Each structure stands twice: as C-alpha cells, then as structure tokens.
Amino acid sequence: MPKLTFELSHTDSGSRARAGKITTDHGVIETPIFMPVGTVASVKAVSQQQLKEDVGAQIILGNTYHLYLRPGLETLEAVGGLHKFNGWDRPILTDSGGFQVFSLSGSRKITEEGVVFQSHIDGSKHLFTPENVMDTQRTIGGDIMMAFDECPPGASEYQYAKKSMELTHRWLDRCLKRFSETNDKYGYTQNLFPIVQGGVHHELRKASCEYISSKDAVGNAIGGLSVGEPTEKMYEICSLCCDHLPKDKPRYLMGVGTPWNILEAIEMGIDMFDCVMPTRNGRNAMLFTANGVINIDNKKWERDFSPIDTTIDCGMSAYYSKSYLRHLLKSKEILGLTIASVHNLAFYLWLVKEARKHIIAGDFVTWKKNVVQQMQQKL
C-alpha cells in the first residue's frame, strides 16, 4: 500500500506560507490544517457527526497514553482499531505519549530504556519504550504515528536540552527500527513522523532538524514548544526549524496554540497544528470569533440575542444566540459545553481554510495582519 504523500500546490508570494494536500488511506487533508484533539477516543463534548458536519474536521488526534490505559489495547485490537471503535472514518494521528509523560513529572522516571510512569487512574506502574510505543500506536491504529521523544521544559538550560535531544534521537532510531520490522494493522498504511527537539537553543534545533531530515520520513514534527517559553522565542525556533526541515514534506507544529499563534506559524511554513485550546477555552466560556474574543460569562451578553457568530460556516454558531449560550453555561447545562466547543473548533477550521484561500490568492500576509488585529480584540 502507498505511503502518505504530500503535494505542495501553492506558496504565498510574500511569505513562506504554503497550501498543500496530504493523502492517506483514510482520505485527503488540505493544508494548512488544524486537528481537533480526541484525547480518550473522543473530542470532549463533541460527537463525530458534529466534527464532520459543523466543524469540518478532516483529521483528529488520539492520545496514546490515555488510550493505552483506557479502554486498553486488547479492546482496541478486538474491535479493529480506533477508527472502528469511535466511528471516525477519516484520518487519525496518534501522539507518542511523550508529552503526557513529561507532564507527569512527579510520577515518572526517564532512563535510556524508556520511561517508567504511574497511571493517573489507579497508580499502577507502566513502562513506555520506543519499541512498545510503536507497537501501541500500531494497535491503536493511527494513520500518522509519532516517534517517542522526551519533551524538556521550555526554560531548559543548554546541557539538559542537549542531553534530552540526543536521547530523543537515539529513541528515534529505535522507533524507526521497530516500525520497519512491524506491519501495518487493519488493512491500511500507517506512517511515522519524527519529532524535532532541542529546547530554545538554535544550535540544538538546527542539529535536530538535520538529524531528523536525514531519516527521510514522510513528514516531520516540531515538538517542545508552547511548554513555558516566551511566545517570541517560540516563533523564533519555529522559523528556524522551517529553514532546516525539508520543503517537500509536511511540517507539524505540536500543541500550538491560539488562532494568532497558528497564523504566525503558517506564515513561517507550518502545515499542521493541534491544540486543546478551542475546546478547553470553550468549556470555560471563552469564544474565539473573527471579530474578537468573547467571555460569554460576562453580564453584557445576558440579553444579546444575536447569533454567536455568522462569519464562520457553522450551523450552531449561527443558530444559537449569545444570550442562550451564556444561560446554558451559567446553568451548567451540558449542551452549553457542546455549543461552545463546536463553535471554537469550527472557528479554528474556518481560520485555516481562509488562510489556505489567501495563500492561493497570494495575499496571505496582508489578510493575516488585518485578521490578527481583529481577532485579538476583547469584545
């Protein structure tokens, strides 16, 4: 079966922003793209039908750490993988669990072999290695699988970041070996992306990009950003990585971020994004719109019967009023979490779709400058 392919169709005339097309066995993904995060086989408060019809999602994420613990690999293998389990018939990307293990700093131990960690569910001990993480992702059934990496804190000193990057590179070699020794599961092609690390240190990031590029994978990811470093430093490192990663492969910036973060990174040449922000912020009454950020909790929206947002192509955003959504969230009604989450996800997908249009038209930079100013306003 063919591997994932990437076709670069347009580059913006005034920047490095790109429009392209990723083809997988579960469908085509038009880039730049935002990928909703489905941590435990579900994007929180949003159904798969809503992801398709209201959000326009082309690909979603599954979280290896969480899915490994629950429902567990035996259940996923028995049903035929995550696509069958959750009814999502479009592409799925699985992360490696590296970031979750990083966030469990109080209950994990990193060694050359891998990472020993305690389950947040019952305290039981588990070991993730590059080899078993490849096997786990095969069983979960991702179309795109991520290499196992160590994610150092954003403020890591040079020596720690260097040691961490070198460990990530050794783990990558073990991931690639195991990946090449094992077969695709469930009758479709599974693809592996390496992850660039190196903290905020230019020399390390350049070295990591070169090491990862030498592996000639079908796509590459930039990890270890948006983990506590200043925003300007994140942009600096992201831009440097885009200078040194192959132009003919998709570039995935992991875990970033706000709508304006995404547009800045698109301008640098990033193709793929994921973040929990649209759903998490939505559940906490923050809505992103083309005209600015709304805190729907504020009393000013109590009798605003206008639609949440008519700019984006989302039935829920045009159908329900700000007043009604505020009432639902104040009442702790579950429907409020769904409407807010669907709206924010639809906004993110609308944003990358608009970005793509302006890249193709060649006026991305001008459009981006105007839209970022508008979006960042507090309404």
C-alpha positions in Angstrom: 0.0 0.0 0.0 1.3 3.5 -0.7 2.8 5.7 2.0 1.3 9.1 2.9 2.0 11.6 0.2 2.3 15.4 0.3 1.7 17.6 -2.7 2.7 21.3 -2.3 0.4 23.3 -4.6 1.0 27.0 -3.7 3.4 29.1 -1.8 2.3 32.6 -0.8 4.0 35.4 -2.8 5.0 37.4 0.2 5.9 34.7 2.8 6.7 31.0 3.3 3.1 30.1 3.9 2.1 27.0 1.9 -1.0 25.3 0.7 -0.8 21.6 0.0 -2.6 18.2 0.2 -1.7 15.2 2.3 -3.1 11.9 1.1 -3.7 9.0 3.4 -5.7 5.8 3.1 -8.5 7.3 5.1 -8.7 10.4 3.0 -7.2 13.7 1.8 -6.2 16.5 4.2 -5.9 20.0 2.8 -3.2 22.1 4.4 -2.7 24.2 6.4 -4.9 22.2 8.7 -6.0 22.2 12.4 -6.6 18.8 14.1 -9.1 18.6 17.0 -7.7 16.7 19.9 -9.6 13.5 20.8 -7.8 12.5 23.9 -9.7 9.4 25.0 -11.2 8.5 21.6 -13.5 11.5 21.8 -13.1 15.2 21.3 -14.6 16.5 24.6 -18.3 17.2 24.4 -18.4 16.9 20.6 -19.8 14.0 18.6 -18.1 12.6 15.5 -21.1 13.7 13.4 -20.7 17.3 14.7 -16.9 17.1 13.9 -17.8 16.4 10.3 -20.9 18.4 9.8 -20.5 21.5 12.0 -16.7 21.7 12.5 -15.4 20.4 9.1 -12.6 18.4 10.7 -10.5 16.4 8.2 -8.3 14.6 10.7 -8.4 14.2 14.5 -5.9 13.1 17.2 -5.9 10.1 19.5 -3.8 10.2 22.7 -1.5 7.1 23.1 -1.0 7.5 26.9 -4.7 7.7 27.6 -5.9 5.1 25.1 -3.2 2.7 26.3 -4.6 3.0 29.9 -8.3 3.1 28.9 -10.0 1.4 27.0 -6.7 -0.5 26.6 -5.0 -2.3 23.7 -6.9 -5.5 24.0 -10.2 -3.8 23.4 -8.9 -1.6 20.5 -7.4 -4.7 18.8 -10.5 -6.7 19.3 -12.7 -4.1 17.5 -10.1 -3.4 14.7 -8.6 -0.1 15.9 -9.6 3.3 16.9 -11.5 4.1 13.6 -13.8 1.2 14.2 -14.1 1.9 18.0 -15.1 5.6 17.7 -16.7 5.5 14.3 -14.4 8.1 12.7 -13.7 7.1 9.1 -11.2 10.0 8.3 -7.5 10.1 9.1 -6.3 9.9 12.7 -2.9 11.0 14.1 -1.7 9.3 17.3 0.8 11.1 19.6 3.6 9.1 21.2 2.6 9.7 24.9 5.9 11.7 25.3 4.2 14.9 26.2 1.8 13.3 28.7 4.8 11.5 30.4 6.6 14.9 30.5 3.5 16.4 32.3 3.6 13.6 34.9 7.0 14.9 36.2 6.2 13.9 39.8 5.5 10.3 39.0 7.8 9.2 36.2 11.5 8.2 35.7 13.3 8.6 32.4 16.1 6.2 31.5 17.9 5.1 28.4 15.4 2.2 28.0 12.3 4.4 28.2 10.0 6.0 30.8 8.5 4.3 33.9 5.4 6.1 34.9 2.4 5.8 37.2 -1.2 5.7 35.8 -3.2 8.7 36.9 -6.2 6.3 37.1 -5.0 3.7 39.6 -1.4 4.4 40.4 -0.2 1.3 38.6 3.3 1.3 37.1 4.0 1.1 33.4 7.0 1.3 31.0 7.0 3.1 27.7 9.9 2.3 25.4 10.4 3.4 21.7 9.6 -0.2 20.7 6.4 -0.7 22.7 5.2 2.8 21.8 5.4 1.8 18.1 3.5 -1.4 18.8 0.9 0.5 20.9 0.3 3.1 18.1 0.1 0.3 15.5 -2.7 -1.3 17.7 -4.5 2.0 18.3 -4.5 2.3 14.5 -3.2 5.8 13.7 -2.7 6.8 10.0 0.1 9.0 11.3 2.1 7.8 14.3 4.6 9.9 16.3 8.1 8.9 17.3 8.7 8.6 21.1 10.5 11.6 22.4 11.5 13.4 25.6 9.9 16.8 25.9 12.1 19.1 28.0 10.6 22.1 29.9 10.6 25.4 28.0 13.3 27.0 30.1 15.8 24.1 30.0 19.4 25.0 30.1 21.6 24.1 27.1 23.2 21.0 28.7 19.9 19.5 29.7 18.3 20.3 26.4 21.3 18.8 24.5 21.2 15.6 26.6 17.4 15.4 26.1 17.7 15.9 22.3 20.4 13.2 22.0 18.2 10.8 23.9 15.2 11.7 21.6 17.5 10.9 18.6 18.6 7.6 20.0 14.9 6.7 20.7 14.0 7.8 17.1 16.5 5.2 15.7 14.9 2.6 17.8 11.4 3.7 16.8 12.4 3.6 13.1 13.9 0.1 13.5 10.8 -1.3 15.2 8.5 0.5 12.7 10.3 -1.1 9.8 10.2 -4.6 11.5 6.4 -4.5 12.0 3.5 -4.5 9.6 0.6 -2.1 9.2 -2.5 -3.2 11.0 -6.2 -3.2 9.9 -5.5 -3.1 6.2 -4.3 0.5 5.7 -0.9 2.2 5.7 0.5 3.6 8.9 3.1 6.4 8.7 5.7 7.6 11.2 6.8 11.2 11.8 10.0 12.0 13.8 10.0 14.9 16.3 12.5 17.8 16.4 13.6 18.8 19.9 16.4 21.0 21.3 14.6 23.5 23.6 15.1 27.2 22.8 18.7 26.7 21.7 19.3 27.5 18.0 22.4 25.2 17.6 20.5 22.2 19.0 17.3 22.8 17.0 19.4 23.1 13.8 21.2 19.8 14.7 17.9 18.1 15.5 16.3 19.2 12.2 19.3 17.9 10.3 19.3 14.6 12.1 15.6 14.1 11.6 15.7 15.2 7.9 18.4 12.6 7.3 15.8 9.8 8.1 13.7 10.8 5.1 10.4 10.2 6.9 7.1 11.1 5.1 6.6 14.1 7.4 8.2 15.8 10.4 7.1 17.4 13.6 8.4 20.2 15.8 7.9 19.4 19.5 8.9 21.0 22.8 7.3 24.4 22.1 4.5 26.2 23.9 5.8 24.5 27.1 6.6 27.6 29.0 9.0 29.6 26.8 8.1 33.2 25.7 5.9 33.5 22.6 8.6 35.4 20.7 11.1 32.6 21.4 8.6 30.0 20.2 8.2 31.9 16.9 12.0 32.2 16.6 12.6 28.5 17.0 9.6 27.6 14.7 11.0 29.8 12.0 14.5 28.3 12.3 13.1 24.8 12.1 11.2 25.6 8.9 14.5 26.8 7.5 16.1 23.4 8.1 13.3 20.9 7.5 12.5 19.5 4.0 10.2 21.7 1.9 8.6 18.7 0.2 7.4 17.1 3.5 4.5 18.3 5.8 5.6 20.1 8.9 3.6 19.6 12.1 3.9 22.1 15.0 2.7 20.1 18.0 0.4 21.6 20.7 0.1 25.2 19.4 -2.0 27.3 20.1 -4.1 30.5 19.8 -5.6 31.5 16.5 -2.9 34.2 16.1 -0.1 31.7 17.0 -1.4 29.5 14.2 -1.4 32.2 11.6 2.1 33.3 12.6 3.4 29.8 12.2 1.6 29.3 8.9 3.5 32.3 7.6 6.7 30.6 8.6 5.8 27.4 6.6 4.0 25.2 9.1 1.3 22.9 7.6 -0.3 21.0 10.6 -1.5 22.0 14.1 -3.3 20.6 17.1 -4.2 22.1 20.5 -6.8 21.5 23.2 -7.3 25.3 23.5 -10.5 25.6 21.4 -12.4 23.0 23.4 -10.9 23.8 26.8 -11.4 27.5 26.5 -14.9 26.9 25.1 -15.8 24.9 28.2 -14.6 27.8 30.3 -16.7 30.4 28.5 -14.1 31.9 26.1 -15.2 32.0 22.5 -12.9 32.9 19.5 -14.6 34.8 16.7 -13.5 36.7 13.6 -14.3 40.0 15.4 -12.6 39.3 18.7 -12.6 37.2 21.8 -15.8 36.9 23.8 -16.0 36.0 27.5 -19.6 34.7 27.3 -19.7 34.7 31.1 -19.9 38.5 31.2 -23.2 40.1 32.1 -23.1 42.2 28.9 -24.2 39.1 26.9 -27.2 38.3 29.1 -29.7 39.9 26.7 -27.7 39.8 23.5 -30.0 37.7 21.3 -27.7 37.9 18.2 -26.1 34.7 16.9 -22.8 33.7 18.4 -21.0 34.2 15.0 -22.3 34.4 11.5 -18.9 34.7 9.9 -17.9 31.1 10.0 -19.6 28.2 8.3 -21.1 26.5 11.3 -24.8 26.0 11.8 -24.6 26.0 15.6 -22.8 29.4 15.7 -25.4 31.0 13.5 -28.4 29.2 15.2 -27.9 29.8 18.9 -27.7 33.3 20.5 -25.0 34.6 22.8 -27.7 35.0 25.5 -28.8 31.4 25.2 -25.2 30.1 25.3 -24.5 32.2 28.4 -27.6 30.9 30.1 -26.6 27.3 29.4 -23.1 27.7 30.7 -24.3 29.6 33.8 -26.8 26.8 34.4 -24.0 24.2 34.0 -26.1 22.6 31.2 -24.1 20.1 29.2 -25.4 21.4 25.9 -23.6 24.7 26.6 -20.2 22.8 26.6 -21.1 21.3 23.3 -22.1 24.5 21.6 -19.1 26.4 22.8 -16.7 23.6 21.9 -18.2 23.1 18.4 -18.1 26.9 17.8 -14.5 27.3 18.7 -13.4 24.2 16.7 -15.4 25.4 13.7 -13.7 28.8 14.1 -10.2 27.2 14.0 -11.1 25.1 10.9 -12.6 28.2 9.2 -9.4 30.1 10.0 -7.1 27.6 8.4 -9.4 27.3 5.4 -9.4 31.1 5.0 -5.6 31.1 5.3 -5.4 28.5 2.5 -7.6 30.6 0.3 -5.3 33.7 0.8 -2.1 31.7 0.3 -3.5 30.5 -3.1 -4.6 34.1 -3.9 -1.1 35.3 -2.9 -2.2 37.9 -0.4 -1.8 35.9 2.9 0.4 38.5 4.7 -2.0 41.4 4.2 -5.0 39.4 5.2 -3.2 37.9 8.2 -2.2 41.3 9.5 -5.8 42.6 9.4 -7.4 39.5 10.8 -5.0 39.1 13.7 -5.7 42.6 14.9 -9.4 41.9 14.7 -9.3 38.5 16.4 -7.2 39.7 19.4 -9.7 42.3 20.5 -11.7 41.6 23.6 -15.3 42.1 22.9 
